[in-house]
Amino acid sequence: MSIKTFKGGIHPPVRKEASEGKAIERIPAPKQVVIPINQHFGAPNQSIVAVGDTVRRGQKIAEGKAGGPMTVPVHASITGTVKKIEVRAQSNNTDGICVIIETDPAAAEDSSSDAFMQPLDGFSCTKDEALARIREAGIVGMGGAGFPAHVKLAPPPNKPIDLVIANGAECEPYLTIDEATLDEEGPTVVEGLAIVMRIVGVKKGVIAIEENKKGAVAGLNAAIASSGRGYDITVQLLKTKYPQGGEKMLITAITGKEVPSGGLPMDAGCVVQNVGTLKAIAEAFSEGKPLIERGLTVTGGACKTPKNILAPIGTVIGDLPAEVLDLDRDTLRKIVFGGPMMGVAVPHLNIPVQKNTSGVTFMTAAETVAKEEGPCIRCARCLRGCSCRLSPVLMNNALESGDLERAADIGLLDCIECGGCSYICPSNIQLVQRFRVGKQLLRAKRAAAQPKPAAPAKAQA
Amino acid sequence: MANTERRVLLSSSPHFSSPETAKRLMANVLIALAPAAAYGIALFGLPALLTIAVSVAAALASDAAFRLAIGQKPRVADLSAALTGVLLALVLPPSTPLWMTALGAVFAVVVAKEFFGGLGANVFNPALIGRAFLIMSFPAAITTWHKTVGFAGALTDATTTATPLNIIKLGGTMGDVAASVGSSDYASTLWTLFTGNRAGCIGESSILLILAGGAFLLITRTIDWRAPLAMIATTFLASWGFGMDPVFGILSGGVVFGAVFMATDYVSAPVTPTGKLLFGAGAGLVTALIRKWGGYPEGVTYGILMMNAIAPFLNRIVQKKYGWVAPKKEAAK
């Protein structure tokens, strides 16, 4: 099988050995969960339960009242009583409204109390019904971004889609949950992929995985052969390189096409979904199960129990019992939600697993060396490492001199924030951090320069 | 203290980084220079060794002294000043008086680098500025050349000679060059020039060893191939076009040394791929122009320094970013 890839990128240490090949372990039912009511892009949700309410596992607890196209509801992940609705720390290091549910021990072992939707045949229902099901199940991209899944699957008619890619590249170091999902749930992922292909009306699908997960290929091929849905699905190996799993890099590696600047994968005729998301989609149809639990990797040098776990959404990391998660608190230096390249460092363990939490990496001081920034020696390594052919050093120079438009010309808004430039910089300059700030400054400046919506009408009158 | 050690850190991603450091990259260049430097010492003896030692010592001392004087932490350990010292020494004649060498190194580090803001901020290649300063200040001393005498030999009046480029500049023929390097025919003259047993700067003579150093830098991905290749190719083509012997042009002077070690200087060269190509090509062209019509027999120093001056403009030519789309033309109204 040919191995495809993109140009540029970096080769960070992979460090997946600790949790690789370990079965996904379902954690004991937590005593309480803390569920942020906003776990998606788009208009904010409102809580539709009150303190004291009894909620059942799978019951909707928050949704967008205005019903904007991007809003996605949130569901109770355990059966129990709503104890509090209050602002708590979230995994992206912001505070947000969370619904805190305390378990009903009697119901914990009894799945008959679940409030799932009716199963739905994803191949005989209408496409609108299928899209509504995915949205009602609260499914967002589980690879990290949290983009609503149904939005990706409903491109406007002028954007024909010819390929669906199941993203199992998992280029982020340390994390192994996508690989474990492919190993254990291959048929479910293939079923989810077939449902998605049916919704967007394409015949061709690709399951993309990095070369270092070659072991999953045989199982996937068997799952495809026995799927019987009649879709052309193949497994494609990709070079192990970061950020191979970025949507743009994935599309370019597989199709040779590039997503136009400012565009979405649909502009290149592609729909990309993480393999975990596809599993959740398949279950939303076959079991009527909303997105109330997910697999994630707990790993890192300060984690004595690196493994893949299946946890209800809202499980607070600090509540995990020692047999599930045991930390070496003396060496723990950084708690990262996600992997080391794009994950978010958080200040404490009192933070819940969310829909987009693909892992939590507990890093030691030796793993996450805090280095002082040196002067830029203009070695141009950041140009070589950039997966988007930008010139990070020049963008940084432009930002330092306050020339936002020059930075935009080089491609500030095209930066996918993969962190490759910061990683590779021999002077440890925090390039991507500056680009994040620069993007916000540029967007604010452009928004300020926009005429007020009412102004042109007045001018005409 | 235990408390501080145990604190959990917060920072923006990424949360780990490549072990590559600026110091390591500088060390790579020093390693790559070692064969050419050792060969220079073997050809010209103690004066060459002393020139290198004095140049490095003066560069390090002036770097530390200047930074202390302006209240900054000395950066001697980053090897940047040491590298400037070695590079300067290797582009000087072995007979350069040691006080001149020291003065050149001080000028290179203090004026060409620290005055502009230190490491990473200089516009011009410090070593070449040091050399240019010495050529203009002491033209006689910096253009006095000696025959190779071996490590034990002595550089005396009796052993002065002209460099191959000088011979041609003054109207000599390839036969005169052959005589000066002690070979009989054209092919063996070129071979001698390639291996390096000839009069010239300490580190510039052996093309073979310089290319070996260049190969090491390419393999370790310390340098990019574009600027050196463009510079050598352009010098070759331009020399040919101007009616000079192109092979001789490449093998005789400092083109290869300049291309491999000076045109690849991170700070003073452009960072973009196209910029690097144009930078090398421009340096090669100016070198050939100076050799043909200029007052100096050699033009590498000024070729590279002139391109240093326009490097910021070459940096305007950025790569086409991922997903680049041609800007739509405004519809005619």
Interface residues (C-beta under 8 A of the other chain):
Chain A: I10 P12 N93 P173 K248 T252 E258 V259 P260 S261 G262 G263 R329 D330 L332 R333 K334 I335 V336 G338 P340 M341 M342 G343 V344 A345 V346 P347 H348 T361 M363 A365 E367 T368 V369 A370 K371 G374 P375 C376 I377 R378 C379 A380 R381 L383 S387 C388 R389 L390 S391 V393 L394 D409 I410 G411 D414 G419 S422 Y423 I424 C425 P426 S427 N428 Q430 V432 Q433 R436
Chain B: E5 R6 V8 L9 L10 S11 S12 S13 P14 H15 F16 S17 S18 E20 T21 A22 R24 L25 D78 S80 G118 L119 G120 A121 D224 Y266 V267 A269 V271 T272 P273 N315 V318 Q319 K320 K321 Y322 G323 W324 V325
